[in-house]
Amino acid sequence: MTTSQKHRDFVAEPMGEKPVGSLAGIGDVLSKRLEERGFDKAYVVLGQFLVLRKDEDLFREWLKDTCGANAKQSRDCFGCLREWCDAFL
């Protein structure tokens, strides 16, 4: 699987206070929708990812329901968070 520069940048370092839009697959529109629902930082989305036990189907369905992410966007975001967890947790 090839990854975007955004993905590589995200997983290269600790998350800190990165905005939700720094996640791979999350652009301006989805970022705004997530922020409106209280998911303003990447670590808040990570929390949901962990609550869903890193389950790809559950997380991708949640992302679709929460902000309208399409299949590619949800797959990119899931992959980004999974790789970040593998590196830092």
Gaussian input, Z-matrix of N, CA and C with variables (Angstrom, degrees):
# hf/3-21g

backbone

0 1
 N
 C     1     B1
 C     2     B2     1     A1
 N     3     B3     2     A2     1     D1
 C     4     B4     3     A3     2     D2
 C     5     B5     4     A4     3     D3
 N     6     B6     5     A5     4     D4
 C     7     B7     6     A6     5     D5
 C     8     B8     7     A7     6     D6
 N     9     B9     8     A8     7     D7
 C    10    B10     9     A9     8     D8
 C    11    B11    10    A10     9     D9
 N    12    B12    11    A11    10    D10
 C    13    B13    12    A12    11    D11
 C    14    B14    13    A13    12    D12
 N    15    B15    14    A14    13    D13
 C    16    B16    15    A15    14    D14
 C    17    B17    16    A16    15    D15
 N    18    B18    17    A17    16    D16
 C    19    B19    18    A18    17    D17
 C    20    B20    19    A19    18    D18
 N    21    B21    20    A20    19    D19
 C    22    B22    21    A21    20    D20
 C    23    B23    22    A22    21    D21
 N    24    B24    23    A23    22    D22
 C    25    B25    24    A24    23    D23
 C    26    B26    25    A25    24    D24
 N    27    B27    26    A26    25    D25
 C    28    B28    27    A27    26    D26
 C    29    B29    28    A28    27    D27
 N    30    B30    29    A29    28    D28
 C    31    B31    30    A30    29    D29
 C    32    B32    31    A31    30    D30
 N    33    B33    32    A32    31    D31
 C    34    B34    33    A33    32    D32
 C    35    B35    34    A34    33    D33
 N    36    B36    35    A35    34    D34
 C    37    B37    36    A36    35    D35
 C    38    B38    37    A37    36    D36
 N    39    B39    38    A38    37    D37
 C    40    B40    39    A39    38    D38
 C    41    B41    40    A40    39    D39
 N    42    B42    41    A41    40    D40
 C    43    B43    42    A42    41    D41
 C    44    B44    43    A43    42    D42
 N    45    B45    44    A44    43    D43
 C    46    B46    45    A45    44    D44
 C    47    B47    46    A46    45    D45
 N    48    B48    47    A47    46    D46
 C    49    B49    48    A48    47    D47
 C    50    B50    49    A49    48    D48
 N    51    B51    50    A50    49    D49
 C    52    B52    51    A51    50    D50
 C    53    B53    52    A52    51    D51
 N    54    B54    53    A53    52    D52
 C    55    B55    54    A54    53    D53
 C    56    B56    55    A55    54    D54
 N    57    B57    56    A56    55    D55
 C    58    B58    57    A57    56    D56
 C    59    B59    58    A58    57    D57
 N    60    B60    59    A59    58    D58
 C    61    B61    60    A60    59    D59
 C    62    B62    61    A61    60    D60
 N    63    B63    62    A62    61    D61
 C    64    B64    63    A63    62    D62
 C    65    B65    64    A64    63    D63
 N    66    B66    65    A65    64    D64
 C    67    B67    66    A66    65    D65
 C    68    B68    67    A67    66    D66
 N    69    B69    68    A68    67    D67
 C    70    B70    69    A69    68    D68
 C    71    B71    70    A70    69    D69
 N    72    B72    71    A71    70    D70
 C    73    B73    72    A72    71    D71
 C    74    B74    73    A73    72    D72
 N    75    B75    74    A74    73    D73
 C    76    B76    75    A75    74    D74
 C    77    B77    76    A76    75    D75
 N    78    B78    77    A77    76    D76
 C    79    B79    78    A78    77    D77
 C    80    B80    79    A79    78    D78
 N    81    B81    80    A80    79    D79
 C    82    B82    81    A81    80    D80
 C    83    B83    82    A82    81    D81
 N    84    B84    83    A83    82    D82
 C    85    B85    84    A84    83    D83
 C    86    B86    85    A85    84    D84
 N    87    B87    86    A86    85    D85
 C    88    B88    87    A87    86    D86
 C    89    B89    88    A88    87    D87
 N    90    B90    89    A89    88    D88
 C    91    B91    90    A90    89    D89
 C    92    B92    91    A91    90    D90
 N    93    B93    92    A92    91    D91
 C    94    B94    93    A93    92    D92
 C    95    B95    94    A94    93    D93
 N    96    B96    95    A95    94    D94
 C    97    B97    96    A96    95    D95
 C    98    B98    97    A97    96    D96
 N    99    B99    98    A98    97    D97
 C   100   B100    99    A99    98    D98
 C   101   B101   100   A100    99    D99
 N   102   B102   101   A101   100   D100
 C   103   B103   102   A102   101   D101
 C   104   B104   103   A103   102   D102
 N   105   B105   104   A104   103   D103
 C   106   B106   105   A105   104   D104
 C   107   B107   106   A106   105   D105
 N   108   B108   107   A107   106   D106
 C   109   B109   108   A108   107   D107
 C   110   B110   109   A109   108   D108
 N   111   B111   110   A110   109   D109
 C   112   B112   111   A111   110   D110
 C   113   B113   112   A112   111   D111
 N   114   B114   113   A113   112   D112
 C   115   B115   114   A114   113   D113
 C   116   B116   115   A115   114   D114
 N   117   B117   116   A116   115   D115
 C   118   B118   117   A117   116   D116
 C   119   B119   118   A118   117   D117
 N   120   B120   119   A119   118   D118
 C   121   B121   120   A120   119   D119
 C   122   B122   121   A121   120   D120
 N   123   B123   122   A122   121   D121
 C   124   B124   123   A123   122   D122
 C   125   B125   124   A124   123   D123
 N   126   B126   125   A125   124   D124
 C   127   B127   126   A126   125   D125
 C   128   B128   127   A127   126   D126
 N   129   B129   128   A128   127   D127
 C   130   B130   129   A129   128   D128
 C   131   B131   130   A130   129   D129
 N   132   B132   131   A131   130   D130
 C   133   B133   132   A132   131   D131
 C   134   B134   133   A133   132   D132
 N   135   B135   134   A134   133   D133
 C   136   B136   135   A135   134   D134
 C   137   B137   136   A136   135   D135
 N   138   B138   137   A137   136   D136
 C   139   B139   138   A138   137   D137
 C   140   B140   139   A139   138   D138
 N   141   B141   140   A140   139   D139
 C   142   B142   141   A141   140   D140
 C   143   B143   142   A142   141   D141
 N   144   B144   143   A143   142   D142
 C   145   B145   144   A144   143   D143
 C   146   B146   145   A145   144   D144
 N   147   B147   146   A146   145   D145
 C   148   B148   147   A147   146   D146
 C   149   B149   148   A148   147   D147
 N   150   B150   149   A149   148   D148
 C   151   B151   150   A150   149   D149
 C   152   B152   151   A151   150   D150
 N   153   B153   152   A152   151   D151
 C   154   B154   153   A153   152   D152
 C   155   B155   154   A154   153   D153
 N   156   B156   155   A155   154   D154
 C   157   B157   156   A156   155   D155
 C   158   B158   157   A157   156   D156
 N   159   B159   158   A158   157   D157
 C   160   B160   159   A159   158   D158
 C   161   B161   160   A160   159   D159
 N   162   B162   161   A161   160   D160
 C   163   B163   162   A162   161   D161
 C   164   B164   163   A163   162   D162
 N   165   B165   164   A164   163   D163
 C   166   B166   165   A165   164   D164
 C   167   B167   166   A166   165   D165
 N   168   B168   167   A167   166   D166
 C   169   B169   168   A168   167   D167
 C   170   B170   169   A169   168   D168
 N   171   B171   170   A170   169   D169
 C   172   B172   171   A171   170   D170
 C   173   B173   172   A172   171   D171
 N   174   B174   173   A173   172   D172
 C   175   B175   174   A174   173   D173
 C   176   B176   175   A175   174   D174
 N   177   B177   176   A176   175   D175
 C   178   B178   177   A177   176   D176
 C   179   B179   178   A178   177   D177
 N   180   B180   179   A179   178   D178
 C   181   B181   180   A180   179   D179
 C   182   B182   181   A181   180   D180
 N   183   B183   182   A182   181   D181
 C   184   B184   183   A183   182   D182
 C   185   B185   184   A184   183   D183
 N   186   B186   185   A185   184   D184
 C   187   B187   186   A186   185   D185
 C   188   B188   187   A187   186   D186
 N   189   B189   188   A188   187   D187
 C   190   B190   189   A189   188   D188
 C   191   B191   190   A190   189   D189
 N   192   B192   191   A191   190   D190
 C   193   B193   192   A192   191   D191
 C   194   B194   193   A193   192   D192
 N   195   B195   194   A194   193   D193
 C   196   B196   195   A195   194   D194
 C   197   B197   196   A196   195   D195
 N   198   B198   197   A197   196   D196
 C   199   B199   198   A198   197   D197
 C   200   B200   199   A199   198   D198
 N   201   B201   200   A200   199   D199
 C   202   B202   201   A201   200   D200
 C   203   B203   202   A202   201   D201
 N   204   B204   203   A203   202   D202
 C   205   B205   204   A204   203   D203
 C   206   B206   205   A205   204   D204
 N   207   B207   206   A206   205   D205
 C   208   B208   207   A207   206   D206
 C   209   B209   208   A208   207   D207
 N   210   B210   209   A209   208   D208
 C   211   B211   210   A210   209   D209
 C   212   B212   211   A211   210   D210
 N   213   B213   212   A212   211   D211
 C   214   B214   213   A213   212   D212
 C   215   B215   214   A214   213   D213
 N   216   B216   215   A215   214   D214
 C   217   B217   216   A216   215   D215
 C   218   B218   217   A217   216   D216
 N   219   B219   218   A218   217   D217
 C   220   B220   219   A219   218   D218
 C   221   B221   220   A220   219   D219
 N   222   B222   221   A221   220   D220
 C   223   B223   222   A222   221   D221
 C   224   B224   223   A223   222   D222
 N   225   B225   224   A224   223   D223
 C   226   B226   225   A225   224   D224
 C   227   B227   226   A226   225   D225
 N   228   B228   227   A227   226   D226
 C   229   B229   228   A228   227   D227
 C   230   B230   229   A229   228   D228
 N   231   B231   230   A230   229   D229
 C   232   B232   231   A231   230   D230
 C   233   B233   232   A232   231   D231
 N   234   B234   233   A233   232   D232
 C   235   B235   234   A234   233   D233
 C   236   B236   235   A235   234   D234
 N   237   B237   236   A236   235   D235
 C   238   B238   237   A237   236   D236
 C   239   B239   238   A238   237   D237
 N   240   B240   239   A239   238   D238
 C   241   B241   240   A240   239   D239
 C   242   B242   241   A241   240   D240
 N   243   B243   242   A242   241   D241
 C   244   B244   243   A243   242   D242
 C   245   B245   244   A244   243   D243
 N   246   B246   245   A245   244   D244
 C   247   B247   246   A246   245   D245
 C   248   B248   247   A247   246   D246
 N   249   B249   248   A248   247   D247
 C   250   B250   249   A249   248   D248
 C   251   B251   250   A250   249   D249
 N   252   B252   251   A251   250   D250
 C   253   B253   252   A252   251   D251
 C   254   B254   253   A253   252   D252
 N   255   B255   254   A254   253   D253
 C   256   B256   255   A255   254   D254
 C   257   B257   256   A256   255   D255
 N   258   B258   257   A257   256   D256
 C   259   B259   258   A258   257   D257
 C   260   B260   259   A259   258   D258
 N   261   B261   260   A260   259   D259
 C   262   B262   261   A261   260   D260
 C   263   B263   262   A262   261   D261
 N   264   B264   263   A263   262   D262
 C   265   B265   264   A264   263   D263
 C   266   B266   265   A265   264   D264

   B1=1.4543
   B2=1.5321
   B3=1.2912
   B4=1.4559
   B5=1.5230
   B6=1.2887
   B7=1.4564
   B8=1.5233
   B9=1.3007
   B10=1.4615
   B11=1.5220
   B12=1.3139
   B13=1.4665
   B14=1.5175
   B15=1.3197
   B16=1.4635
   B17=1.5388
   B18=1.3371
   B19=1.4626
   B20=1.5292
   B21=1.3118
   B22=1.4737
   B23=1.5245
   B24=1.3229
   B25=1.4629
   B26=1.5224
   B27=1.3276
   B28=1.4609
   B29=1.5271
   B30=1.3279
   B31=1.4651
   B32=1.5206
   B33=1.3241
   B34=1.4615
   B35=1.5226
   B36=1.3271
   B37=1.4597
   B38=1.5291
   B39=1.3366
   B40=1.4681
   B41=1.5302
   B42=1.3161
   B43=1.4543
   B44=1.5228
   B45=1.3110
   B46=1.4564
   B47=1.5202
   B48=1.3164
   B49=1.4733
   B50=1.5333
   B51=1.3093
   B52=1.4686
   B53=1.5295
   B54=1.3344
   B55=1.4651
   B56=1.5284
   B57=1.3181
   B58=1.4642
   B59=1.5276
   B60=1.3182
   B61=1.4570
   B62=1.5061
   B63=1.3162
   B64=1.4644
   B65=1.5267
   B66=1.3338
   B67=1.4670
   B68=1.5242
   B69=1.3214
   B70=1.4589
   B71=1.5276
   B72=1.3133
   B73=1.4594
   B74=1.5169
   B75=1.3347
   B76=1.4634
   B77=1.5264
   B78=1.3211
   B79=1.4530
   B80=1.5184
   B81=1.3195
   B82=1.4668
   B83=1.5278
   B84=1.3287
   B85=1.4721
   B86=1.5274
   B87=1.3319
   B88=1.4662
   B89=1.5195
   B90=1.3307
   B91=1.4552
   B92=1.5253
   B93=1.3194
   B94=1.4666
   B95=1.5315
   B96=1.3243
   B97=1.4702
   B98=1.5261
   B99=1.3164
   B100=1.4672
   B101=1.5235
   B102=1.3352
   B103=1.4681
   B104=1.5222
   B105=1.3250
   B106=1.4719
   B107=1.5272
   B108=1.3223
   B109=1.4670
   B110=1.5316
   B111=1.3384
   B112=1.4625
   B113=1.5103
   B114=1.3242
   B115=1.4640
   B116=1.5277
   B117=1.3364
   B118=1.4659
   B119=1.5214
   B120=1.3043
   B121=1.4632
   B122=1.5301
   B123=1.3165
   B124=1.4599
   B125=1.5280
   B126=1.3358
   B127=1.4693
   B128=1.5238
   B129=1.3335
   B130=1.4623
   B131=1.5301
   B132=1.3325
   B133=1.4697
   B134=1.5287
   B135=1.3294
   B136=1.4656
   B137=1.5270
   B138=1.3287
   B139=1.4617
   B140=1.5165
   B141=1.3210
   B142=1.4633
   B143=1.5279
   B144=1.3120
   B145=1.4666
   B146=1.5363
   B147=1.3306
   B148=1.4640
   B149=1.5295
   B150=1.3329
   B151=1.4665
   B152=1.5306
   B153=1.3194
   B154=1.4664
   B155=1.5346
   B156=1.3062
   B157=1.4679
   B158=1.5336
   B159=1.3363
   B160=1.4703
   B161=1.5272
   B162=1.3174
   B163=1.4586
   B164=1.5333
   B165=1.3147
   B166=1.4670
   B167=1.5235
   B168=1.3194
   B169=1.4680
   B170=1.5203
   B171=1.3306
   B172=1.4637
   B173=1.5315
   B174=1.3302
   B175=1.4647
   B176=1.5231
   B177=1.3107
   B178=1.4625
   B179=1.5231
   B180=1.3313
   B181=1.4625
   B182=1.5311
   B183=1.3435
   B184=1.4631
   B185=1.5288
   B186=1.3248
   B187=1.4656
   B188=1.5263
   B189=1.3102
   B190=1.4688
   B191=1.5247
   B192=1.3309
   B193=1.4655
   B194=1.5305
   B195=1.3186
   B196=1.4649
   B197=1.5246
   B198=1.3330
   B199=1.4702
   B200=1.5180
   B201=1.3276
   B202=1.4619
   B203=1.5167
   B204=1.3274
   B205=1.4671
   B206=1.5281
   B207=1.3199
   B208=1.4634
   B209=1.5366
   B210=1.3272
   B211=1.4691
   B212=1.5297
   B213=1.3399
   B214=1.4660
   B215=1.5276
   B216=1.3141
   B217=1.4674
   B218=1.5242
   B219=1.3166
   B220=1.4652
   B221=1.5228
   B222=1.3149
   B223=1.4676
   B224=1.5261
   B225=1.3435
   B226=1.4662
   B227=1.5243
   B228=1.3235
   B229=1.4625
   B230=1.5217
   B231=1.3281
   B232=1.4618
   B233=1.5258
   B234=1.3291
   B235=1.4636
   B236=1.5202
   B237=1.3112
   B238=1.4596
   B239=1.5323
   B240=1.3193
   B241=1.4665
   B242=1.5288
   B243=1.3205
   B244=1.4694
   B245=1.5207
   B246=1.3328
   B247=1.4630
   B248=1.5303
   B249=1.3360
   B250=1.4699
   B251=1.5355
   B252=1.3220
   B253=1.4633
   B254=1.5181
   B255=1.3363
   B256=1.4579
   B257=1.5249
   B258=1.3225
   B259=1.4648
   B260=1.5258
   B261=1.3400
   B262=1.4737
   B263=1.5275
   B264=1.3232
   B265=1.4733
   B266=1.5047
   A1=109.12
   A2=116.86
   A3=120.23
   A4=108.79
   A5=115.82
   A6=121.04
   A7=109.90
   A8=115.26
   A9=121.06
   A10=110.65
   A11=115.43
   A12=120.21
   A13=109.89
   A14=117.16
   A15=121.52
   A16=110.05
   A17=116.41
   A18=121.91
   A19=109.91
   A20=116.42
   A21=120.45
   A22=111.55
   A23=116.59
   A24=119.81
   A25=111.12
   A26=116.72
   A27=120.58
   A28=111.25
   A29=116.81
   A30=119.68
   A31=113.19
   A32=117.53
   A33=121.34
   A34=113.53
   A35=117.85
   A36=119.13
   A37=110.46
   A38=116.57
   A39=119.83
   A40=111.69
   A41=115.88
   A42=121.86
   A43=113.20
   A44=117.13
   A45=120.37
   A46=112.07
   A47=115.52
   A48=122.06
   A49=112.29
   A50=117.01
   A51=119.56
   A52=110.37
   A53=116.70
   A54=119.71
   A55=110.79
   A56=115.65
   A57=120.60
   A58=111.07
   A59=117.70
   A60=121.19
   A61=114.68
   A62=118.20
   A63=120.80
   A64=111.54
   A65=117.58
   A66=121.48
   A67=110.21
   A68=116.44
   A69=120.69
   A70=108.69
   A71=116.23
   A72=121.09
   A73=114.77
   A74=117.10
   A75=120.60
   A76=109.22
   A77=115.93
   A78=121.70
   A79=110.90
   A80=115.58
   A81=120.81
   A82=113.36
   A83=117.00
   A84=120.42
   A85=110.87
   A86=116.64
   A87=119.46
   A88=111.25
   A89=116.56
   A90=120.93
   A91=110.43
   A92=116.37
   A93=121.12
   A94=110.95
   A95=116.52
   A96=120.29
   A97=111.43
   A98=116.74
   A99=120.01
   A100=110.90
   A101=116.30
   A102=120.05
   A103=110.97
   A104=116.73
   A105=120.81
   A106=112.25
   A107=116.29
   A108=121.37
   A109=112.39
   A110=115.19
   A111=120.15
   A112=115.68
   A113=117.80
   A114=121.81
   A115=108.67
   A116=115.74
   A117=120.59
   A118=114.01
   A119=117.75
   A120=121.90
   A121=109.55
   A122=115.86
   A123=120.11
   A124=110.92
   A125=117.59
   A126=119.22
   A127=112.61
   A128=118.69
   A129=121.05
   A130=109.20
   A131=116.65
   A132=120.66
   A133=109.35
   A134=117.31
   A135=120.57
   A136=110.38
   A137=117.15
   A138=120.37
   A139=111.55
   A140=117.35
   A141=121.11
   A142=110.05
   A143=116.87
   A144=122.97
   A145=109.91
   A146=116.05
   A147=120.25
   A148=111.96
   A149=117.29
   A150=121.20
   A151=109.73
   A152=115.83
   A153=120.92
   A154=111.44
   A155=116.02
   A156=124.07
   A157=113.32
   A158=115.26
   A159=122.33
   A160=111.83
   A161=117.17
   A162=122.09
   A163=109.78
   A164=116.45
   A165=120.16
   A166=112.29
   A167=117.68
   A168=120.07
   A169=111.71
   A170=117.11
   A171=120.53
   A172=111.25
   A173=116.71
   A174=119.80
   A175=111.08
   A176=116.63
   A177=119.49
   A178=111.07
   A179=117.39
   A180=120.86
   A181=110.27
   A182=116.36
   A183=120.66
   A184=110.60
   A185=117.20
   A186=121.00
   A187=110.53
   A188=116.42
   A189=120.48
   A190=110.27
   A191=117.01
   A192=121.45
   A193=111.94
   A194=116.86
   A195=121.21
   A196=113.02
   A197=116.71
   A198=117.90
   A199=114.23
   A200=117.56
   A201=119.78
   A202=114.67
   A203=117.12
   A204=120.59
   A205=110.18
   A206=116.35
   A207=120.05
   A208=109.50
   A209=116.50
   A210=121.02
   A211=111.96
   A212=117.74
   A213=119.82
   A214=111.03
   A215=116.85
   A216=119.91
   A217=110.76
   A218=117.06
   A219=119.71
   A220=111.30
   A221=117.17
   A222=120.78
   A223=110.09
   A224=117.07
   A225=120.78
   A226=111.22
   A227=117.06
   A228=120.59
   A229=110.57
   A230=117.20
   A231=120.76
   A232=110.63
   A233=116.55
   A234=120.54
   A235=112.26
   A236=115.64
   A237=121.48
   A238=110.30
   A239=117.00
   A240=120.40
   A241=111.67
   A242=117.32
   A243=120.09
   A244=110.24
   A245=116.92
   A246=119.39
   A247=111.24
   A248=116.55
   A249=119.65
   A250=109.57
   A251=117.48
   A252=121.31
   A253=111.40
   A254=116.51
   A255=120.44
   A256=110.90
   A257=116.35
   A258=120.45
   A259=113.16
   A260=117.46
   A261=119.63
   A262=115.60
   A263=118.83
   A264=119.04
   A265=111.14
   D1=130.47
   D2=175.81
   D3=-88.97
   D4=147.40
   D5=-178.89
   D6=-119.38
   D7=155.07
   D8=179.84
   D9=-78.73
   D10=164.84
   D11=174.36
   D12=-61.34
   D13=-37.33
   D14=178.65
   D15=-60.18
   D16=-43.41
   D17=177.57
   D18=-61.24
   D19=-50.55
   D20=-178.26
   D21=-60.77
   D22=-40.44
   D23=178.36
   D24=-63.91
   D25=-41.20
   D26=-176.69
   D27=-65.70
   D28=-46.09
   D29=-174.71
   D30=-79.94
   D31=-4.80
   D32=-176.76
   D33=-79.99
   D34=-11.26
   D35=-174.16
   D36=-152.52
   D37=164.33
   D38=176.39
   D39=-56.13
   D40=152.15
   D41=-173.55
   D42=-71.59
   D43=-43.25
   D44=-179.26
   D45=54.57
   D46=-131.48
   D47=-176.89
   D48=-104.05
   D49=27.31
   D50=-178.08
   D51=-57.19
   D52=140.43
   D53=177.19
   D54=-70.43
   D55=159.41
   D56=-178.07
   D57=-59.23
   D58=-30.79
   D59=179.26
   D60=-68.30
   D61=-8.00
   D62=177.36
   D63=-80.31
   D64=-11.88
   D65=177.79
   D66=-72.55
   D67=139.29
   D68=174.80
   D69=-58.49
   D70=140.00
   D71=178.94
   D72=87.07
   D73=-10.51
   D74=-177.95
   D75=-110.03
   D76=104.62
   D77=178.47
   D78=-94.76
   D79=-163.31
   D80=-175.35
   D81=-61.86
   D82=-44.14
   D83=-176.34
   D84=-67.16
   D85=-49.72
   D86=-179.62
   D87=-66.61
   D88=-35.58
   D89=177.84
   D90=-59.37
   D91=-45.96
   D92=179.66
   D93=-62.64
   D94=-43.37
   D95=178.77
   D96=-62.65
   D97=-42.79
   D98=178.77
   D99=-65.30
   D100=-43.30
   D101=179.38
   D102=-59.84
   D103=-39.64
   D104=179.02
   D105=-63.49
   D106=-22.32
   D107=179.81
   D108=-101.50
   D109=12.04
   D110=175.27
   D111=92.65
   D112=1.51
   D113=-179.71
   D114=-99.07
   D115=71.33
   D116=-172.52
   D117=-89.01
   D118=-18.61
   D119=-178.27
   D120=-121.14
   D121=152.48
   D122=178.78
   D123=-58.98
   D124=-35.20
   D125=-178.22
   D126=-68.29
   D127=-23.76
   D128=176.85
   D129=-71.90
   D130=-39.82
   D131=175.39
   D132=-67.37
   D133=-38.48
   D134=175.15
   D135=-58.20
   D136=-40.92
   D137=178.13
   D138=-58.49
   D139=-43.83
   D140=178.00
   D141=-64.91
   D142=-40.62
   D143=176.96
   D144=-56.72
   D145=-43.12
   D146=-179.76
   D147=-73.47
   D148=-39.04
   D149=176.54
   D150=-57.91
   D151=-37.08
   D152=178.80
   D153=-84.27
   D154=14.31
   D155=172.60
   D156=59.45
   D157=33.71
   D158=178.72
   D159=58.58
   D160=24.71
   D161=-179.60
   D162=-80.66
   D163=120.44
   D164=-174.39
   D165=-61.55
   D166=-48.12
   D167=-177.56
   D168=-62.34
   D169=-45.47
   D170=-179.00
   D171=-64.84
   D172=-43.41
   D173=-178.28
   D174=-66.59
   D175=-45.14
   D176=-178.56
   D177=-64.98
   D178=-37.64
   D179=176.65
   D180=-65.49
   D181=-41.92
   D182=177.50
   D183=-60.48
   D184=-44.59
   D185=-178.87
   D186=-64.09
   D187=-41.38
   D188=177.39
   D189=-61.39
   D190=-47.26
   D191=-177.94
   D192=-67.82
   D193=-35.08
   D194=-173.88
   D195=-79.78
   D196=-40.67
   D197=-174.89
   D198=-133.44
   D199=2.94
   D200=178.19
   D201=80.08
   D202=23.71
   D203=179.85
   D204=-62.45
   D205=139.30
   D206=175.45
   D207=-84.69
   D208=-179.89
   D209=-174.92
   D210=-59.48
   D211=-44.93
   D212=-178.71
   D213=-67.17
   D214=-42.96
   D215=-179.53
   D216=-62.14
   D217=-45.25
   D218=-178.58
   D219=-68.77
   D220=-36.22
   D221=177.70
   D222=-65.48
   D223=-43.61
   D224=179.30
   D225=-63.43
   D226=-43.22
   D227=-179.14
   D228=-66.38
   D229=-43.73
   D230=177.95
   D231=-59.34
   D232=-47.81
   D233=-178.83
   D234=-61.45
   D235=-38.29
   D236=179.19
   D237=-63.75
   D238=-48.48
   D239=-179.71
   D240=-67.72
   D241=-39.54
   D242=179.08
   D243=-61.83
   D244=-46.07
   D245=-179.35
   D246=-66.68
   D247=-38.28
   D248=177.78
   D249=-61.33
   D250=-43.96
   D251=179.43
   D252=-62.90
   D253=-41.13
   D254=178.82
   D255=-60.67
   D256=-33.63
   D257=-177.38
   D258=-84.36
   D259=-33.10
   D260=-168.57
   D261=-118.35
   D262=-11.36
   D263=179.14
   D264=-105.76

